Amino acid sequence: MTGGSIWLRAPRAAAGRPPQHTRAEITAAAVAIADRDGLAAVSMRRVAADLGTGAASLYRYLDTREDLLDLMTDATGAGYALPAPSGDWLADLTAVGQQARGIMRRHPWLPALVITRPALGPHGIALLEHVLSVLAGHPATLAAKLEAFAMLNTITAVFVQHELAGGSAAQQRNQAYLQHVLAAGDHPRLAQLLGAAGAGPARPAEAADPYPGILARVLTGLLGPDGTA
């Protein structure tokens, strides 16, 4: 069977010589290449070379490079620690998000795949089960809980992309230009809005990590603090 989820197919072709490698070994080699040289460097030929075999041999385990990308995405999920729910669903989901953030920062190629090619494999299923366990006592609908899971992953991926692209340095550049524009007096509505919001030179409170607050607002917006959303 070809196509569909890689996890619904046999680990290797039934015919041919005895296997030289496992999917896990192939995936680990691909992850190492992506970590070192970026996702664009990952090809069947490159992975095969690192494993000391020919590219054609990998097609006994995988049908396409996309299969390999899915395996790589799911493999990073081995980095999660999933403790028993504490009873504070928002704190527990924020902890999941912080773990996701750390994993994505260790694998800079991962956020783009999370956004453009989300893959649900064994580790992803375990993570989803954990999130649903955390939310087991929450009266939000199952659909809302699944949306919260998807948005937790997506918001975290976007946030990490921003961090890896320059984060606070880019924000400081934009803020400097904004102050310049406002000083000219040509945008009174924008000046009024930002003045009411307290915009201006960075203050100590603004130096704090914004990620937990952003994630909390997204999750409570989707679920409601008491499941009333």
N, C-alpha and C positions, 0 to 999 in steps of 0.2 A: 504494500500500500504506500503510495506517495501522496504528498500534499497533506494539508491539515496539520494538526499539532505533532511536533516531533516526538512527544511523549506517548502518542498513540501508535507508534511504529516500533517494530522490533529493534533492539539495540544494534543489530548488524544484519547484513544480508545473509539469507539462509545458505546460499551457495558460495563456493570459493574456498580459499585456503583458511586455515585456522586464524582467528583474530590476532593481530599483533598489538593492538591498542584497544582501550576502552573509550567510550564517549567522554567519560570524566577526564581521561588523560588528554584527549583532543581538545576538550573545552579549556582545561587548565593551560595548555600551550597557547591557545588563542587569547585567553585573558592576559597572559604574560606579555604577549606581543602588543596587545592594545594598550596595556598599562605603560609599556616602554615607548612605543612608537605611534600610538594613536589608532583609532578604529580603522582608518583608511588602509593601514598596513596589514590588516587581517585579511588574508586570502587563503583559499584551500592550499595553494602551492606553498605559501610561506609557512603555514602551520605544518604541512607535511614535511617541509625541509627541516623545521625545528625538531620534528619527531624522528628524523632520519628515515623517511619513507617517501614514496611517490604520491603526488596529489591524487592520482586515480584511486589509490587505496582508501582514501578518506570517504569516497562515495559509496563504500560498502557500509558505512556507518551513518552517513548523512546524504540527503538529496541535493541540498543547495547551501550556499553561504548563509542564507536567511535562517536555515535550521541552526547553523552554528551561532548566529547572533542571538537567537532565542535561548540556546543553551548557556551562552555566556551571561546573559541577563539574569537567568534564574540562578546560575551558580553563585553569583554575588550574594544571593539571599542566605547563603550559609553563614554570613557574617552577623546575622541577627541573634541576639539573646532574647528569648521570649518568656519572661517570668510569668507567674500566675498573676491575674488581675488584682490590683490593689483595692479596687472599689471606687477609685477616682478616675473615671473614664477619660477625662480630658488630660490629666497628668500622664496616664498610661499611653494615650495616643501621641501626645507630645514627645514622650520618650521614644516611641517607635519612630516618629519623624526625625528626631535627633540622631537615632541610629542610622536611618536611611541617609541622612545628610552626610554622616561620616563615611558611610560606604561609598556614596557617590563621589565624595571628594578623593577617596583613595583610588577610585576608578573614574577618571575624568571623562571617559567616553560614555559612561553609563547614563547620565541624565538625558542625552539626546535619544537614546534607545527607549528609555522609560516613557518619553513624550511621544515619539513617533512610531515605536514598535513595542508596545507593552506585551510582555510574554508571561503567561500564567503556567508555571511548571510546578514541580514538587515543593520547592522552597517558597514560591509565591503562594501556593495553596496553604502551606503552614502559616505564613504571615497573615493571610486573610482569615484563617480559622482563629488566630490569636486576636485579631482586631474584632471579630464577631464575638469572641468570648469576653473581651473587655466591654463590649457594648451589650452583652446579654441582658442586663437589667435595665437597659435604656429603652424607653417606650417608642422611640422612633421606628419607622417602618423599615423592613429589610431593604427596600429600594434606597432609602435615605442612607442607611448604613453602608451599602455598597458604593453609593456616590461619595460618601465621606472617605472611604478607603481609596477610591480612585483619585480624589482631589488631594488627599494627603501625599500620595506619590507624585502627582503632577506638580503641585505647589512646591514641594521639596526639590524636585528636579529643576524647575525654573529658578528657584532661589539659588541652588548650587551653581547653575550656569552663570548667573549674575555674579556670584562670588568669584568664580574661576576667571571671569572675563575682566575683573578689576574691581568690582564691588564698590567699596567706599571711595576709592580713588575717582571712579567715574562719577559718583554722586557729588563729590566735592567739585569736580570740574563743572558739572551742570549747575550746582548751587552758585558758583562764582559767576557764571553767565547770567543766571536768573537775577542775582542781585544787581548786575550791571544793567539789565533790561528794565528792572523796576525803578532804578534810579533815574531813568530817562522820563518817567512819568507818562508813558504812552499806553499803559495797560492798567487803568485804574481798577477794573473789576478783579483782575488777577492780584493786584497789590492788596486790595481789600480782603480778598479771600485768604491769601497767605498771611496777611497781617493778623486776621482773626484767628488763624491756626497757629500763630506764633512762629512763622517762618523767619529765619534770620541766621546769623552765624551759629554753627553747631554748638549745642550746649552739652554738658556732661551727660544728661539723661539720654540724649540722642546717640551717645557713643555705645550704649548698651546693645546687645545682640537683639535685632528686631525679629528674628525668625520665630521664637516661641509665641510672641504676641500675634504675629501675622497668622500663624497656623491655628492658634486658638480662635481667632475671629472667624476664620474660614469654617472650622469645624462646628463652632456654635451656631454660625449662620445656617449651616446645612441641617444640623440636628436639633438646634435649640438647646439651651442649657438644661432643660428638663424634658426634652423630647417633644417640644411644642411647635417646632418649626414645620 
